[in-house]
Amino acid sequence: MITNGKEGLKIVAETGGSWNWVLLGPNPEALPLAGGGAGGVDDMRECIRKTEDECDQANLYGVLRMEFGTGKIAKRKFVFVRASKLDDTWKAPERKAGRATLVGHGHAGALVGVMEEAINEFCHTIARVEVHSVDELTLELVLDKLSKASQADSDIITMAKYQEALTEFQKTVQPVAFTREVRAVEAVLANRAPKPEVYEAKEEGAEHEEKAAEAAAPTEGEELRPLSAPETASIILSDDQASNYKEGSLVICFSSSTQQWLDDGVVIKVLPEDGVHDQMQLTAGSIKVCYNNRKTFKWLLPEQIEQFVKPSGRPRPPQSLYGDLFKETHNWITSWHVRYFDLSKGYLQWWPSKEEAKQGCKPNGSLYLSGMEMNLEGTVFRIRTRTSQGIVYAFDATTAESADAWKAGLVAHEEYCRALAKYFAEKSGSGGEGDAVTEQINKKLDAEPEAA
């Protein structure tokens, strides 16, 4: 795994090097690695996009190896790239944050020359591209800059020649071959990050005003009766089978609010006797299930279990891990900030604080660990995954004991990602049981025809 910017620059500078672009943080001495890959301009743009989504004032520098044509007529050129997130919000004079951003932008601007000089020690760039919005970084813009900088080769600096060379290069990189089923599964699962362990799930219907009646607690003497049930249940349980559910049992739950089966549920409580729980009068044998990416719970009476719950055969996730880590961030300067992290169900997510995670706020970052590469040096570990868009993340656990615990947890959750992908791929291939995830996967498969 490439773990630092200097190593990344050397790879890009090599003829046929496995990366054709690299992005760095704003430090000309350390040249901290922000990301890299083999997909050229489009690949770099998506890496910048994801970085900007996670960082309000992203500031990155890098280089593109642009190759044109193949064989004896092939040409290669290097382009210096600077991408800094800048919009009109900082211009408002009443905004202190805006003025701070302007000052930071000025400091970052002063680094452009020295960053370009540092990069040129590895490869001679002949054109410069600076963008302040990720969508400005297009192949057309890069080709235009190159054509003007190298007029003698303008006849070969074309989109067709670039695509020809890129296609040939990517054949040599030899990426791992993924079936369309695996691609479809990962595309769906990567967007289903659960709420963190500290988040308190809401009763089903509480987040849907139009379904509020379903979540309302029954008045005294009323039975707990969901208003909307599935039309059919593929598995019918006897009373003895229903009583076999235990705390921690993995289940498929029917959501009355969305009218879908969700294969991510877990039984979190089984009542041994009658009693009042969550302001509801419940009988012995009632179960409480949490599902919908840990957002929602519902109570089920014993006679309702067979209608709303099925046993699930999906793999059991490893133990969750959570706490504070330092995260490397590339703003106007490269710096480290404390963030609250939650490692759960194959996802690593982080927030500015535990309180924001507990409130259910959107995480600053979310990383699905499928295909993870990891390197641990001292207490700092760097990771990238198939869904990280080329970003190489750096985290500092500060102690060897903590670093070892996070490393073991990350490895276990990456293995879980693979097992879960296999489970849903097989479930989809066998026709599935009609749950929401399988339906999404089948839609992805329908949109991607099988290769002839």
Protein Blocks (a to p, Z undefined) as FASTA:
>chain_A
ZZbfklmmmmmmpghiabfbdcddddfklopafbdcjeljmlmmmmmmmmmmmombgccd
ddddddedehjllccdddddddddddfklmpmklmklmmmmmmmmmmmmmmmmmmmmmmm
moccfbdcddfbfklmcfklmmmmmmmmmmmlmmmmcfklmmmmmmmmmmmnopadddfk
lmmmmmmmmmmcccdfklccddehjlmmklmmmmpccdehiacddfbdcfbdfbdcdfkl
mmmpcghiacddddfklopacdfbccfbdcfbgcdeehiacdehiacddeeholaccddd
fklmmmmoccdfbdcdddddedddddddddfbccddddddddeehiacddfbfklmmnop
acfbdcdfehiacddehjaccdddfklnopacdddehiaklmmmmmmmmmmmmmmmmmmm
mmmmmmmmnopnoiaklmmmmmmmmmmccdZZ
